[in-house]
Amino acid sequence: MPLDPQCESILQAMQAFGSIINMPPAEARAASAAMRVPVEPEPVGRVENRTIPGPHGEIPVRIYWPKTGGSHPGLVYFHGGGWVIGDLDGSDQACRHVTNLADVVTVSVDYRLAPEHKFPIPLDDCFAALEWVTANASELGIEAGRIAVGGDSAGGNLAAAVSLRARDAGGPPIAFQLLVYPVTNYAFDTPSYEQNADGYLLTRDMMKWFWKHYLRDESDGKNPLASPLLAEDLSGLPPAFIMTAEFDPLRDEGEAYAERLRQAGVPVELVRYDGLIHGFYNMFAAVDRAREALHDSAARLREALSRQQVA
């Protein structure tokens, strides 16, 4: 399909901001935040900011409760941003909509960022958040056997890595993975990297910049907790819904991960969103097709958590 015209308009508007790879990380974070278009917050039942304990210090989280009463399934969500940028505000609108659409309690995690905190510290924070949500499920109004993990881009990478770590550690149990155009491999050699190297928001050079800041050294890129696609064994992982975008350097590695999960006997559904670019999950206010994709993800999450119970 051709590039979605609404995505094309966004790309044109963002040209004025320049590339973050020419900025120090702190400046890149500020520039990324400045690109956000203010929108009226989606009302939910309740929102609360907290800090929770973690192995490297306290971790800020934002918890969203749906409007409906009683206990609910839970979603532990990790924002995108190449492990370097991004925060709770950047994923706020998506989390609000998913909370309502999937009827879940969403816990959004403000994990530590690189390069100040390199691999595996952001992953440690995310895993600690899953442990905390599981341990405090009753107080949060969450059904402990129905907790999913999810994230977009680097957040999808972290969700996949948390699932691997939880499987190998014997818990906490995870009922479902929502992986939105996830980073799955420290490599830049796929056809989608060639086809979409430049011009579609996320570039190949930008991904190299992100990885350089995230990894302590290149050998970390071979660690399956940084590159889940390199894991020898993907069996026993939670069912997954994986979303990719046609005009995205990460398209092929997300789809390769889906195929590896399928070969390992893990229930997985893969949907490629033709015409869309990386980052579409947070563009739903301006891109009709992105709004459809967000609704798709919430529907899959709601369906999976309504019928799945893990011990």
CORVEN-V637560 format. One record per run of one state. SS is the DSSP state (~ for helix, > for strand, _ for the rest). FROM is the first residue (numbers start at 0). LEN is the number of residues. If there is no record, write none. Layout:
SS_FROM_LEN ; SS_FROM_LEN
This chain:
__0_4 ; ~_4_13 ; __17_2 ; ~_19_3 ; __22_2 ; ~_24_10 ; __34_11 ; >_45_7 ; __52_6 ; >_58_7 ; __65_6 ; >_71_7 ; __78_13 ; ~_91_11 ; __102_1 ; >_103_7 ; __110_10 ; ~_120_15 ; __135_1 ; ~_136_4 ; __140_1 ; >_141_11 ; __152_1 ; ~_153_16 ; __169_6 ; >_175_5 ; __180_10 ; ~_190_5 ; __195_8 ; ~_203_11 ; __214_3 ; ~_217_5 ; __222_5 ; ~_227_3 ; __230_9 ; >_239_8 ; __247_3 ; ~_250_13 ; __263_4 ; >_267_10 ; __277_2 ; ~_279_3 ; __282_5 ; ~_287_20 ; __307_4
